[in-house]
Amino acid sequence: KKYKIKLYLGGLIVLPAIFLFLPKDFFDNGETVCLSVSLFETTCHGCGLTRGIQHLIHLDLSSALKYNKLSVVVLPLVTFLWLKELRRLEVKLRKN
């Protein structure tokens, strides 16, 4: 059980680091995976969020806002939840 927690914790630490090392325009090109665009040819509130957050991580605020204005709200929220989960796992590991 402790092994699974450590593996999960490692994944939580490595995944954000990958986004830091990827170039800011990594997700800018390619086909969309949004069902709203694919099926109904209309954008949704989540369209451009991944690209916006990737640009925001690299401190490119103007491009982030161009892709999706919600990225300035979503990134701090996701960061807070990520830190909360890291803390929860730390406490769980100390108990075991």
C-alpha positions in Angstrom: 0.0 0.0 0.0 2.8 2.4 0.9 4.4 1.6 -2.5 1.3 2.6 -4.4 1.1 5.9 -2.4 4.8 6.7 -3.3 4.2 5.8 -6.9 1.2 8.1 -7.0 3.1 10.9 -5.3 6.0 10.5 -7.8 3.5 10.9 -10.6 2.0 14.0 -9.0 5.5 15.5 -8.9 6.7 14.5 -12.3 3.7 15.5 -14.4 3.8 19.2 -13.7 7.6 19.2 -14.3 6.9 17.8 -17.8 4.7 20.8 -18.6 7.5 23.1 -17.4 10.0 21.6 -19.7 7.8 21.4 -22.8 8.0 24.6 -25.0 5.1 27.0 -24.5 3.8 26.4 -28.1 3.9 22.6 -27.8 0.1 22.3 -27.9 -0.6 25.1 -30.3 -0.8 23.0 -33.5 -2.7 19.9 -34.3 -6.2 18.5 -34.5 -8.8 19.4 -31.8 -10.0 16.8 -29.4 -13.0 18.9 -28.3 -16.3 17.0 -28.9 -18.2 20.3 -29.2 -16.0 21.4 -32.1 -15.9 18.0 -33.7 -19.6 17.3 -33.5 -21.3 20.7 -33.5 -18.6 23.0 -35.0 -18.9 25.4 -32.1 -16.4 26.1 -29.3 -17.0 25.4 -25.6 -15.8 27.1 -22.5 -12.9 24.7 -22.2 -11.6 25.2 -25.8 -8.0 26.5 -25.7 -7.6 25.9 -21.9 -4.7 23.5 -22.3 -2.9 25.9 -24.6 -3.7 28.9 -22.4 -2.4 27.2 -19.3 0.7 26.0 -21.1 1.4 29.6 -22.1 0.6 30.9 -18.6 3.0 28.4 -17.0 5.7 30.0 -19.2 4.5 33.5 -18.1 3.1 34.4 -21.5 -0.1 36.1 -20.2 -1.2 37.7 -23.5 -1.2 34.4 -25.4 -2.8 32.7 -22.5 -5.7 35.2 -22.5 -5.9 34.9 -26.3 -6.5 31.1 -26.1 -8.8 31.1 -23.1 -9.4 33.8 -20.5 -10.4 31.2 -17.9 -6.8 29.9 -17.8 -5.9 32.7 -15.3 -8.6 31.2 -12.9 -8.1 27.5 -13.7 -4.3 27.4 -13.2 -4.3 28.8 -9.6 -7.3 26.6 -8.7 -5.6 23.4 -10.1 -2.3 24.4 -8.4 -4.2 24.8 -5.1 -5.8 21.4 -5.5 -2.5 19.8 -6.5 -0.8 21.2 -3.4 -3.7 20.0 -1.2 -3.3 16.5 -2.6 0.5 16.5 -2.0 -0.2 17.5 1.6 -2.8 14.8 2.0 -0.4 12.2 0.7 2.4 13.4 3.0 0.2 13.0 6.0 -0.9 9.6 4.8 2.7 8.4 4.4 3.6 9.7 7.8 0.8 7.7 9.4 1.9 4.5 7.8 
